[in-house]
Amino acid sequence: MRRAVCPGSFDPVTNGHVDVISRAAALYDELVVAVLVNPGKAGLFSVEERMELLRDAVADLPNVTVDSFQGLLVDYCRTHEIPVIVKGLRAVSDFEYELQMAQMNRELASIETLFVPTAPQVGHLSSSLVKQIATFGGDVSRLVPKAVFDRLAERTGRAEK
Ligand code: PNS
């Protein structure tokens, strides 16, 4: 059984994340999308909300499950016997930090990292930009799954009547 984990903050999940998750799901028998619980950073959505929005976004991918984790990602991998981390790369600027983490995770626990280059159509997407645009009334409908769009509209007080 080939298993991998796709970790992140997912605050909230974007179409860029969905691109990487769906392509990784095609490469592994089981893919776990793991949301980082970061007690030092509140975020716009709670971890439970992020997981709910992720579950909705991956509902058509039967081999994908959603979970959360606290602490080191390699400890989560060891506990769940997951040997591979999947990360999306949007641009060269992502690579430097991602390479450092990949090398460190391999040193810590012999966990390999697979990089998936995002589709060019979603290469400019990030959760923080989406939140900023939604907060100031910009249109994010093409950038996030429908359920995320609706939740952002509620949260920013711009829900359609
Ligand atoms: O979506 P993000 O915020 O870019 O995801 C970053 C994440 C959660 C993958 C990264 O911060 C992480 O792995 N955090 C867990 C703590 C950890 O293992 N740190 C050591 C990394 S070498």
Backbone and ligand atoms as CSV (ligand in chain L), in Angstrom:
chain,resi,resn,atom,element,x,y,z
A,1,MET,N,N,0.850,-1.205,0.000
A,1,MET,CA,C,0.000,0.000,0.000
A,1,MET,C,C,0.885,1.254,0.000
A,2,ARG,N,N,0.791,2.064,-1.039
A,2,ARG,CA,C,1.600,3.287,-1.093
A,2,ARG,C,C,0.817,4.446,-0.465
A,3,ARG,N,N,1.421,5.040,0.578
A,3,ARG,CA,C,0.717,6.104,1.298
A,3,ARG,C,C,1.561,7.371,1.313
A,4,ALA,N,N,0.867,8.506,1.285
A,4,ALA,CA,C,1.565,9.786,1.360
A,4,ALA,C,C,0.719,10.774,2.147
A,5,VAL,N,N,1.385,11.838,2.612
A,5,VAL,CA,C,0.664,12.900,3.325
A,5,VAL,C,C,0.908,14.223,2.614
A,6,CYS,N,N,-0.140,15.003,2.532
A,6,CYS,CA,C,-0.044,16.342,1.955
A,6,CYS,C,C,-0.354,17.320,3.101
A,7,PRO,N,N,0.688,17.912,3.720
A,7,PRO,CA,C,0.459,18.751,4.899
A,7,PRO,C,C,0.317,20.230,4.538
A,8,GLY,N,N,-0.287,20.992,5.443
A,8,GLY,CA,C,-0.361,22.438,5.207
A,8,GLY,C,C,-1.246,23.115,6.224
A,9,SER,N,N,-1.359,24.432,6.070
A,9,SER,CA,C,-2.231,25.206,6.958
A,9,SER,C,C,-3.662,25.220,6.416
A,10,PHE,N,N,-3.799,25.284,5.120
A,10,PHE,CA,C,-5.110,25.222,4.451
A,10,PHE,C,C,-6.101,26.211,5.060
A,11,ASP,N,N,-5.692,27.472,5.197
A,11,ASP,CA,C,-6.555,28.480,5.835
A,11,ASP,C,C,-6.933,29.577,4.843
A,12,PRO,N,N,-7.812,29.287,3.897
A,12,PRO,CA,C,-8.523,28.041,3.611
A,12,PRO,C,C,-7.905,27.317,2.406
A,13,VAL,N,N,-8.462,26.132,2.103
A,13,VAL,CA,C,-8.048,25.388,0.915
A,13,VAL,C,C,-8.384,26.216,-0.335
A,14,THR,N,N,-7.455,26.222,-1.300
A,14,THR,CA,C,-7.667,26.954,-2.567
A,14,THR,C,C,-7.694,25.952,-3.729
A,15,ASN,N,N,-8.002,26.463,-4.913
A,15,ASN,CA,C,-7.967,25.589,-6.097
A,15,ASN,C,C,-6.543,25.090,-6.368
A,16,GLY,N,N,-5.544,25.830,-5.909
A,16,GLY,CA,C,-4.152,25.382,-6.049
A,16,GLY,C,C,-3.899,24.132,-5.219
A,17,HIS,N,N,-4.402,24.139,-3.973
A,17,HIS,CA,C,-4.267,22.945,-3.133
A,17,HIS,C,C,-5.002,21.766,-3.778
A,18,VAL,N,N,-6.201,22.029,-4.278
A,18,VAL,CA,C,-6.998,20.936,-4.855
A,18,VAL,C,C,-6.274,20.337,-6.060
A,19,ASP,N,N,-5.613,21.177,-6.847
A,19,ASP,CA,C,-4.825,20.697,-7.989
A,19,ASP,C,C,-3.746,19.716,-7.509
A,20,VAL,N,N,-2.982,20.123,-6.500
A,20,VAL,CA,C,-1.886,19.277,-6.008
A,20,VAL,C,C,-2.436,18.001,-5.360
A,21,ILE,N,N,-3.484,18.146,-4.554
A,21,ILE,CA,C,-4.064,16.981,-3.859
A,21,ILE,C,C,-4.588,15.968,-4.883
A,22,SER,N,N,-5.293,16.438,-5.896
A,22,SER,CA,C,-5.896,15.480,-6.839
A,22,SER,C,C,-4.819,14.792,-7.663
A,23,ARG,N,N,-3.754,15.513,-7.985
A,23,ARG,CA,C,-2.682,14.865,-8.755
A,23,ARG,C,C,-1.891,13.891,-7.879
A,24,ALA,N,N,-1.683,14.241,-6.622
A,24,ALA,CA,C,-0.987,13.317,-5.713
A,24,ALA,C,C,-1.847,12.078,-5.456
A,25,ALA,N,N,-3.167,12.279,-5.381
A,25,ALA,CA,C,-4.076,11.153,-5.120
A,25,ALA,C,C,-3.991,10.118,-6.239
A,26,ALA,N,N,-3.648,10.578,-7.431
A,26,ALA,CA,C,-3.539,9.648,-8.560
A,26,ALA,C,C,-2.236,8.830,-8.498
A,27,LEU,N,N,-1.300,9.270,-7.668
A,27,LEU,CA,C,0.004,8.592,-7.595
A,27,LEU,C,C,0.102,7.600,-6.434
A,28,TYR,N,N,-0.791,7.737,-5.449
A,28,TYR,CA,C,-0.703,6.905,-4.236
A,28,TYR,C,C,-2.018,6.157,-4.003
A,29,ASP,N,N,-1.920,5.049,-3.269
A,29,ASP,CA,C,-3.146,4.310,-2.929
A,29,ASP,C,C,-3.973,5.099,-1.916
A,30,GLU,N,N,-3.247,5.706,-0.963
A,30,GLU,CA,C,-3.944,6.505,0.063
A,30,GLU,C,C,-3.210,7.821,0.240
A,31,LEU,N,N,-3.952,8.895,0.272
A,31,LEU,CA,C,-3.362,10.212,0.523
A,31,LEU,C,C,-4.088,10.851,1.710
A,32,VAL,N,N,-3.306,11.263,2.707
A,32,VAL,CA,C,-3.882,11.964,3.854
A,32,VAL,C,C,-3.557,13.447,3.719
A,33,VAL,N,N,-4.579,14.271,3.761
A,33,VAL,CA,C,-4.362,15.719,3.791
A,33,VAL,C,C,-4.362,16.113,5.261
A,34,ALA,N,N,-3.237,16.632,5.753
A,34,ALA,CA,C,-3.089,16.879,7.190
A,34,ALA,C,C,-2.966,18.372,7.476
A,35,VAL,N,N,-3.899,18.871,8.286
A,35,VAL,CA,C,-3.934,20.295,8.625
A,35,VAL,C,C,-3.108,20.536,9.887
A,36,LEU,N,N,-2.179,21.480,9.797
A,36,LEU,CA,C,-1.346,21.796,10.962
A,36,LEU,C,C,-2.158,22.537,12.018
A,37,VAL,N,N,-2.132,22.020,13.254
A,37,VAL,CA,C,-2.724,22.736,14.391
A,37,VAL,C,C,-1.602,23.586,14.974
A,38,ASN,N,N,-1.736,24.901,14.812
A,38,ASN,CA,C,-0.673,25.796,15.266
A,38,ASN,C,C,-1.223,26.689,16.380
A,39,PRO,N,N,-0.988,26.289,17.648
A,39,PRO,CA,C,-1.590,27.039,18.765
A,39,PRO,C,C,-1.143,28.498,18.793
A,40,GLY,N,N,-0.020,28.826,18.182
A,40,GLY,CA,C,0.495,30.200,18.194
A,40,GLY,C,C,-0.108,31.077,17.112
A,41,LYS,N,N,-0.952,30.515,16.232
A,41,LYS,CA,C,-1.476,31.293,15.103
A,41,LYS,C,C,-2.947,30.945,14.886
A,42,ALA,N,N,-3.827,31.908,15.168
A,42,ALA,CA,C,-5.266,31.618,15.135
A,42,ALA,C,C,-5.787,31.323,13.727
A,43,GLY,N,N,-5.442,32.136,12.744
A,43,GLY,CA,C,-5.962,31.921,11.394
A,43,GLY,C,C,-7.380,32.450,11.248
A,44,LEU,N,N,-7.872,32.502,10.028
A,44,LEU,CA,C,-9.245,32.980,9.790
A,44,LEU,C,C,-10.244,31.889,10.135
A,45,PHE,N,N,-9.933,30.648,9.749
A,45,PHE,CA,C,-10.828,29.521,10.007
A,45,PHE,C,C,-10.220,28.617,11.083
A,46,SER,N,N,-11.092,28.031,11.894
A,46,SER,CA,C,-10.605,27.071,12.893
A,46,SER,C,C,-10.119,25.821,12.166
A,47,VAL,N,N,-9.355,25.005,12.863
A,47,VAL,CA,C,-8.856,23.767,12.241
A,47,VAL,C,C,-10.033,22.881,11.826
A,48,GLU,N,N,-11.091,22.848,12.653
A,48,GLU,CA,C,-12.278,22.030,12.320
A,48,GLU,C,C,-12.934,22.536,11.034
A,49,GLU,N,N,-13.039,23.864,10.903
A,49,GLU,CA,C,-13.638,24.429,9.679
A,49,GLU,C,C,-12.777,24.120,8.456
A,50,ARG,N,N,-11.461,24.246,8.629
A,50,ARG,CA,C,-10.549,23.958,7.498
A,50,ARG,C,C,-10.702,22.508,7.050
A,51,MET,N,N,-10.831,21.610,8.052
A,51,MET,CA,C,-10.975,20.186,7.721
A,51,MET,C,C,-12.306,19.929,7.016
A,52,GLU,N,N,-13.338,20.594,7.483
A,52,GLU,CA,C,-14.666,20.428,6.869
A,52,GLU,C,C,-14.626,20.924,5.412
A,53,LEU,N,N,-13.998,22.074,5.192
A,53,LEU,CA,C,-13.915,22.625,3.829
A,53,LEU,C,C,-13.050,21.734,2.939
A,54,LEU,N,N,-12.000,21.161,3.523
A,54,LEU,CA,C,-11.152,20.234,2.750
A,54,LEU,C,C,-11.928,18.976,2.377
A,55,ARG,N,N,-12.673,18.438,3.356
A,55,ARG,CA,C,-13.452,17.210,3.088
A,55,ARG,C,C,-14.419,17.455,1.945
A,56,ASP,N,N,-15.024,18.616,1.954
A,56,ASP,CA,C,-15.959,18.963,0.885
A,56,ASP,C,C,-15.205,19.063,-0.453
A,57,ALA,N,N,-14.017,19.655,-0.431
A,57,ALA,CA,C,-13.262,19.878,-1.673
A,57,ALA,C,C,-12.722,18.580,-2.282
A,58,VAL,N,N,-12.505,17.560,-1.448
A,58,VAL,CA,C,-11.937,16.297,-1.959
A,58,VAL,C,C,-12.976,15.169,-1.966
A,59,ALA,N,N,-14.236,15.553,-1.849
A,59,ALA,CA,C,-15.302,14.545,-1.734
A,59,ALA,C,C,-15.316,13.561,-2.902
A,60,ASP,N,N,-14.846,14.000,-4.071
A,60,ASP,CA,C,-14.875,13.102,-5.239
A,60,ASP,C,C,-13.576,12.281,-5.380
A,61,LEU,N,N,-12.711,12.347,-4.379
A,61,LEU,CA,C,-11.456,11.580,-4.426
A,61,LEU,C,C,-11.510,10.501,-3.330
A,62,PRO,N,N,-11.890,9.266,-3.697
A,62,PRO,CA,C,-12.165,8.253,-2.671
A,62,PRO,C,C,-10.957,7.819,-1.848
A,63,ASN,N,N,-9.742,8.007,-2.357
A,63,ASN,CA,C,-8.565,7.561,-1.602
A,63,ASN,C,C,-7.926,8.686,-0.776
A,64,VAL,N,N,-8.655,9.806,-0.619
A,64,VAL,CA,C,-8.120,10.931,0.152
A,64,VAL,C,C,-8.894,11.081,1.460
A,65,THR,N,N,-8.145,11.178,2.573
A,65,THR,CA,C,-8.772,11.457,3.864
A,65,THR,C,C,-8.183,12.745,4.424
A,66,VAL,N,N,-8.886,13.327,5.369
A,66,VAL,CA,C,-8.448,14.600,5.955
A,66,VAL,C,C,-8.236,14.395,7.449
A,67,ASP,N,N,-7.114,14.912,7.943
A,67,ASP,CA,C,-6.776,14.751,9.363
A,67,ASP,C,C,-6.099,16.039,9.826
A,68,SER,N,N,-5.736,16.113,11.097
A,68,SER,CA,C,-4.958,17.253,11.579
A,68,SER,C,C,-3.784,16.721,12.385
A,69,PHE,N,N,-2.788,17.572,12.567
A,69,PHE,CA,C,-1.633,17.139,13.363
A,69,PHE,C,C,-1.049,18.334,14.099
A,70,GLN,N,N,-0.347,18.003,15.186
A,70,GLN,CA,C,0.307,19.010,16.008
A,70,GLN,C,C,1.753,18.589,16.150
A,71,GLY,N,N,2.656,19.513,16.238
A,71,GLY,CA,C,4.051,19.139,16.439
A,71,GLY,C,C,4.751,18.861,15.128
A,72,LEU,N,N,5.742,17.971,15.181
A,72,LEU,CA,C,6.544,17.706,13.997
A,72,LEU,C,C,5.807,16.830,12.993
A,73,LEU,N,N,5.925,17.213,11.736
A,73,LEU,CA,C,5.296,16.420,10.678
A,73,LEU,C,C,5.901,15.014,10.623
A,74,VAL,N,N,7.201,14.896,10.864
A,74,VAL,CA,C,7.821,13.562,10.797
A,74,VAL,C,C,7.277,12.634,11.887
A,75,ASP,N,N,6.877,13.210,13.026
A,75,ASP,CA,C,6.289,12.368,14.083
A,75,ASP,C,C,4.930,11.839,13.628
A,76,TYR,N,N,4.167,12.704,12.957
A,76,TYR,CA,C,2.872,12.254,12.413
A,76,TYR,C,C,3.107,11.138,11.390
A,77,CYS,N,N,4.111,11.344,10.532
A,77,CYS,CA,C,4.415,10.339,9.500
A,77,CYS,C,C,4.798,9.003,10.139
A,78,ARG,N,N,5.640,9.072,11.175
A,78,ARG,CA,C,6.081,7.834,11.839
A,78,ARG,C,C,4.898,7.120,12.477
A,79,THR,N,N,4.081,7.883,13.217
A,79,THR,CA,C,2.932,7.280,13.914
A,79,THR,C,C,1.982,6.601,12.930
A,80,HIS,N,N,1.790,7.227,11.764
A,80,HIS,CA,C,0.824,6.700,10.799
A,80,HIS,C,C,1.468,5.886,9.683
A,81,GLU,N,N,2.760,5.606,9.847
A,81,GLU,CA,C,3.513,4.808,8.869
A,81,GLU,C,C,3.351,5.340,7.446
A,82,ILE,N,N,3.624,6.642,7.324
A,82,ILE,CA,C,3.557,7.306,6.015
A,82,ILE,C,C,4.989,7.692,5.607
A,83,PRO,N,N,5.514,7.143,4.511
A,83,PRO,CA,C,6.914,7.392,4.159
A,83,PRO,C,C,7.163,8.594,3.244
A,84,VAL,N,N,6.090,9.199,2.743
A,84,VAL,CA,C,6.269,10.269,1.737
A,84,VAL,C,C,5.417,11.502,2.064
A,85,ILE,N,N,6.043,12.665,1.926
A,85,ILE,CA,C,5.342,13.950,2.051
A,85,ILE,C,C,5.195,14.513,0.639
A,86,VAL,N,N,4.018,14.996,0.305
A,86,VAL,CA,C,3.825,15.637,-1.007
A,86,VAL,C,C,3.642,17.132,-0.791
A,87,LYS,N,N,4.387,17.930,-1.558
A,87,LYS,CA,C,4.276,19.392,-1.477
A,87,LYS,C,C,4.103,19.955,-2.880
A,88,GLY,N,N,3.308,20.995,-2.986
A,88,GLY,CA,C,3.165,21.695,-4.261
A,88,GLY,C,C,4.213,22.791,-4.376
A,89,LEU,N,N,4.730,22.986,-5.575
A,89,LEU,CA,C,5.675,24.080,-5.811
A,89,LEU,C,C,5.054,25.023,-6.829
A,90,ARG,N,N,4.855,26.284,-6.411
A,90,ARG,CA,C,4.250,27.255,-7.327
A,90,ARG,C,C,5.309,27.955,-8.166
A,91,ALA,N,N,6.435,28.237,-7.551
A,91,ALA,CA,C,7.476,29.034,-8.224
A,91,ALA,C,C,8.818,28.707,-7.591
A,92,VAL,N,N,9.879,29.214,-8.215
A,92,VAL,CA,C,11.230,28.969,-7.687
A,92,VAL,C,C,11.335,29.496,-6.255
A,93,SER,N,N,10.599,30.577,-5.975
A,93,SER,CA,C,10.662,31.169,-4.631
A,93,SER,C,C,10.177,30.181,-3.562
A,94,ASP,N,N,9.274,29.282,-3.903
A,94,ASP,CA,C,8.837,28.259,-2.937
A,94,ASP,C,C,9.953,27.247,-2.684
A,95,PHE,N,N,10.777,27.051,-3.702
A,95,PHE,CA,C,11.682,25.904,-3.691
A,95,PHE,C,C,12.722,25.959,-2.571
A,96,GLU,N,N,13.271,27.165,-2.342
A,96,GLU,CA,C,14.361,27.274,-1.375
A,96,GLU,C,C,13.953,26.747,0.012
A,97,TYR,N,N,12.818,27.241,0.493
A,97,TYR,CA,C,12.359,26.837,1.821
A,97,TYR,C,C,11.891,25.379,1.819
A,98,GLU,N,N,11.212,24.998,0.757
A,98,GLU,CA,C,10.706,23.624,0.678
A,98,GLU,C,C,11.852,22.612,0.619
A,99,LEU,N,N,12.913,22.980,-0.097
A,99,LEU,CA,C,14.078,22.097,-0.178
A,99,LEU,C,C,14.690,21.895,1.204
A,100,GLN,N,N,14.806,23.009,1.935
A,100,GLN,CA,C,15.388,22.939,3.285
A,100,GLN,C,C,14.537,22.019,4.181
A,101,MET,N,N,13.221,22.182,4.121
A,101,MET,CA,C,12.347,21.330,4.951
A,101,MET,C,C,12.434,19.871,4.510
A,102,ALA,N,N,12.484,19.650,3.197
A,102,ALA,CA,C,12.557,18.275,2.688
A,102,ALA,C,C,13.843,17.603,3.170
A,103,GLN,N,N,14.942,18.345,3.118
A,103,GLN,CA,C,16.223,17.772,3.556
A,103,GLN,C,C,16.203,17.496,5.054
A,104,MET,N,N,15.582,18.426,5.798
A,104,MET,CA,C,15.518,18.250,7.255
A,104,MET,C,C,14.622,17.065,7.624
A,105,ASN,N,N,13.482,16.946,6.960
A,105,ASN,CA,C,12.580,15.833,7.266
A,105,ASN,C,C,13.222,14.495,6.930
A,106,ARG,N,N,14.048,14.485,5.891
A,106,ARG,CA,C,14.733,13.236,5.536
A,106,ARG,C,C,15.792,12.906,6.576
A,107,GLU,N,N,16.472,13.965,7.042
A,107,GLU,CA,C,17.503,13.734,8.061
A,107,GLU,C,C,16.861,13.261,9.375
A,108,LEU,N,N,15.726,13.875,9.730
A,108,LEU,CA,C,15.074,13.540,11.002
A,108,LEU,C,C,14.509,12.129,11.016
A,109,ALA,N,N,13.934,11.693,9.878
A,109,ALA,CA,C,13.183,10.431,9.938
A,109,ALA,C,C,13.181,9.646,8.627
A,110,SER,N,N,14.115,9.943,7.747
A,110,SER,CA,C,14.177,9.229,6.448
A,110,SER,C,C,12.861,9.308,5.669
A,111,ILE,N,N,12.154,10.408,5.839
A,111,ILE,CA,C,10.904,10.596,5.089
A,111,ILE,C,C,11.251,11.322,3.786
A,112,GLU,N,N,10.769,10.798,2.682
A,112,GLU,CA,C,11.025,11.431,1.388
A,112,GLU,C,C,9.977,12.510,1.104
A,113,THR,N,N,10.349,13.494,0.285
A,113,THR,CA,C,9.381,14.521,-0.138
A,113,THR,C,C,9.254,14.499,-1.647
A,114,LEU,N,N,8.027,14.485,-2.114
A,114,LEU,CA,C,7.751,14.550,-3.547
A,114,LEU,C,C,7.195,15.943,-3.858
A,115,PHE,N,N,7.823,16.641,-4.812
A,115,PHE,CA,C,7.339,17.968,-5.194
A,115,PHE,C,C,6.486,17.871,-6.448
A,116,VAL,N,N,5.305,18.457,-6.362
A,116,VAL,CA,C,4.412,18.504,-7.527
A,116,VAL,C,C,4.344,19.960,-8.004
A,117,PRO,N,N,4.806,20.232,-9.220
A,117,PRO,CA,C,4.679,21.610,-9.703
A,117,PRO,C,C,3.209,21.933,-9.972
A,118,THR,N,N,2.725,23.036,-9.432
A,118,THR,CA,C,1.299,23.354,-9.612
A,118,THR,C,C,1.010,23.668,-11.074
A,119,ALA,N,N,-0.239,23.486,-11.446
A,119,ALA,CA,C,-0.658,23.874,-12.793
A,119,ALA,C,C,-0.445,25.384,-12.927
A,120,PRO,N,N,0.021,25.850,-14.106
A,120,PRO,CA,C,0.290,27.283,-14.260
A,120,PRO,C,C,-0.928,28.163,-13.948
A,121,GLN,N,N,-2.124,27.636,-14.203
A,121,GLN,CA,C,-3.338,28.446,-13.959
A,121,GLN,C,C,-3.535,28.764,-12.482
A,122,VAL,N,N,-2.899,27.978,-11.589
A,122,VAL,CA,C,-3.087,28.227,-10.150
A,122,VAL,C,C,-1.764,28.593,-9.459
A,123,GLY,N,N,-0.734,28.860,-10.262
A,123,GLY,CA,C,0.594,29.131,-9.714
A,123,GLY,C,C,0.681,30.419,-8.915
A,124,HIS,N,N,-0.275,31.305,-9.065
A,124,HIS,CA,C,-0.242,32.597,-8.370
A,124,HIS,C,C,-1.111,32.575,-7.114
A,125,LEU,N,N,-1.689,31.432,-6.801
A,125,LEU,CA,C,-2.656,31.373,-5.700
A,125,LEU,C,C,-2.019,31.127,-4.345
A,126,SER,N,N,-2.531,31.813,-3.343
A,126,SER,CA,C,-2.128,31.481,-1.966
A,126,SER,C,C,-3.322,31.776,-1.066
A,127,SER,N,N,-3.403,31.065,0.057
A,127,SER,CA,C,-4.515,31.281,0.988
A,127,SER,C,C,-4.503,32.719,1.501
A,128,SER,N,N,-3.305,33.267,1.770
A,128,SER,CA,C,-3.282,34.624,2.336
A,128,SER,C,C,-3.769,35.654,1.323
A,129,LEU,N,N,-3.404,35.503,0.041
A,129,LEU,CA,C,-3.913,36.456,-0.958
A,129,LEU,C,C,-5.422,36.335,-1.100
A,130,VAL,N,N,-5.907,35.093,-1.095
A,130,VAL,CA,C,-7.358,34.869,-1.210
A,130,VAL,C,C,-8.093,35.583,-0.063
A,131,LYS,N,N,-7.556,35.433,1.162
A,131,LYS,CA,C,-8.212,36.055,2.323
A,131,LYS,C,C,-8.200,37.584,2.192
A,132,GLN,N,N,-7.048,38.107,1.745
A,132,GLN,CA,C,-6.920,39.556,1.601
A,132,GLN,C,C,-7.920,40.081,0.565
A,133,ILE,N,N,-7.991,39.402,-0.575
A,133,ILE,CA,C,-8.885,39.847,-1.651
A,133,ILE,C,C,-10.343,39.767,-1.190
A,134,ALA,N,N,-10.692,38.654,-0.533
A,134,ALA,CA,C,-12.083,38.484,-0.069
A,134,ALA,C,C,-12.434,39.548,0.972
A,135,THR,N,N,-11.503,39.841,1.863
A,135,THR,CA,C,-11.747,40.831,2.915
A,135,THR,C,C,-12.076,42.208,2.333
A,136,PHE,N,N,-11.403,42.538,1.223
A,136,PHE,CA,C,-11.623,43.860,0.629
A,136,PHE,C,C,-12.635,43.826,-0.522
A,137,GLY,N,N,-13.408,42.749,-0.572
A,137,GLY,CA,C,-14.527,42.726,-1.508
A,137,GLY,C,C,-14.188,42.281,-2.924
A,138,GLY,N,N,-12.980,41.770,-3.141
A,138,GLY,CA,C,-12.622,41.280,-4.480
A,138,GLY,C,C,-13.277,39.937,-4.763
A,139,ASP,N,N,-13.279,39.572,-6.022
A,139,ASP,CA,C,-13.953,38.335,-6.436
A,139,ASP,C,C,-12.969,37.158,-6.402
A,140,VAL,N,N,-13.222,36.209,-5.501
A,140,VAL,CA,C,-12.339,35.038,-5.409
A,140,VAL,C,C,-13.045,33.770,-5.918
A,141,SER,N,N,-14.137,33.957,-6.617
A,141,SER,CA,C,-14.948,32.791,-7.017
A,141,SER,C,C,-14.182,31.811,-7.903
A,142,ARG,N,N,-13.214,32.317,-8.668
A,142,ARG,CA,C,-12.466,31.390,-9.547
A,142,ARG,C,C,-11.234,30.803,-8.859
A,143,LEU,N,N,-10.989,31.226,-7.622
A,143,LEU,CA,C,-9.746,30.843,-6.944
A,143,LEU,C,C,-9.921,29.751,-5.888
A,144,VAL,N,N,-11.157,29.557,-5.459
A,144,VAL,CA,C,-11.409,28.600,-4.357
A,144,VAL,C,C,-12.633,27.746,-4.678
A,145,PRO,N,N,-12.730,26.558,-4.026
A,145,PRO,CA,C,-13.937,25.753,-4.197
A,145,PRO,C,C,-15.180,26.529,-3.729
A,146,LYS,N,N,-16.340,26.146,-4.266
A,146,LYS,CA,C,-17.591,26.879,-3.990
A,146,LYS,C,C,-17.875,26.999,-2.486
A,147,ALA,N,N,-17.670,25.907,-1.737
A,147,ALA,CA,C,-17.969,25.938,-0.298
A,147,ALA,C,C,-17.077,26.950,0.425
A,148,VAL,N,N,-15.832,27.082,-0.041
A,148,VAL,CA,C,-14.913,28.050,0.568
A,148,VAL,C,C,-15.365,29.467,0.212
A,149,PHE,N,N,-15.776,29.642,-1.032
A,149,PHE,CA,C,-16.272,30.955,-1.470
A,149,PHE,C,C,-17.448,31.393,-0.586
A,150,ASP,N,N,-18.394,30.480,-0.372
A,150,ASP,CA,C,-19.575,30.804,0.440
A,150,ASP,C,C,-19.173,31.135,1.875
A,151,ARG,N,N,-18.250,30.343,2.436
A,151,ARG,CA,C,-17.828,30.561,3.826
A,151,ARG,C,C,-17.061,31.888,3.967
A,152,LEU,N,N,-16.264,32.212,2.947
A,152,LEU,CA,C,-15.534,33.485,2.983
A,152,LEU,C,C,-16.510,34.653,2.904
A,153,ALA,N,N,-17.543,34.486,2.077
A,153,ALA,CA,C,-18.548,35.546,1.938
A,153,ALA,C,C,-19.259,35.778,3.271
A,154,GLU,N,N,-19.588,34.679,3.963
A,154,GLU,CA,C,-20.217,34.785,5.286
A,154,GLU,C,C,-19.292,35.505,6.263
A,155,ARG,N,N,-18.044,35.048,6.254
A,155,ARG,CA,C,-17.069,35.542,7.230
A,155,ARG,C,C,-16.729,37.018,7.011
A,156,THR,N,N,-16.749,37.443,5.750
A,156,THR,CA,C,-16.395,38.838,5.474
A,156,THR,C,C,-17.644,39.710,5.380
A,157,GLY,N,N,-18.810,39.117,5.705
A,157,GLY,CA,C,-20.048,39.892,5.711
A,157,GLY,C,C,-20.539,40.256,4.333
A,158,ARG,N,N,-20.128,39.470,3.316
A,158,ARG,CA,C,-20.532,39.800,1.955
A,158,ARG,C,C,-21.419,38.713,1.345
A,159,ALA,N,N,-22.049,37.937,2.216
A,159,ALA,CA,C,-22.916,36.877,1.712
A,159,ALA,C,C,-24.060,37.479,0.910
A,160,GLU,N,N,-24.396,36.800,-0.204
A,160,GLU,CA,C,-25.496,37.295,-1.040
A,160,GLU,C,C,-26.815,37.071,-0.317
A,161,LYS,N,N,-27.683,38.059,-0.390
A,161,LYS,CA,C,-28.975,37.934,0.306
A,161,LYS,C,C,-29.933,37.097,-0.524
L,1,PNS,O1,O,0.649,25.554,4.250
L,1,PNS,P1,P,1.954,25.839,4.933
L,1,PNS,O2,O,1.745,26.802,6.088
L,1,PNS,O3,O,3.027,26.291,3.969
L,1,PNS,O4,O,2.442,24.429,5.554
L,1,PNS,C1,C,3.650,24.340,6.272
L,1,PNS,C2,C,3.764,22.999,7.020
L,1,PNS,C3,C,2.558,22.770,7.902
L,1,PNS,C4,C,3.863,21.876,6.006
L,1,PNS,C5,C,5.062,23.082,7.850
L,1,PNS,O5,O,5.053,24.254,8.600
L,1,PNS,C6,C,5.230,21.886,8.792
L,1,PNS,O6,O,5.557,20.809,8.385
L,1,PNS,N1,N,4.980,22.155,10.109
L,1,PNS,C7,C,5.047,21.142,11.143
L,1,PNS,C8,C,6.241,21.382,12.079
L,1,PNS,C9,C,7.509,20.709,11.536
L,1,PNS,O7,O,7.527,19.532,11.267
L,1,PNS,N2,N,8.574,21.532,11.410
L,1,PNS,C10,C,9.855,21.093,10.916
L,1,PNS,C11,C,9.941,21.183,9.391
L,1,PNS,S1,S,11.502,20.640,8.787
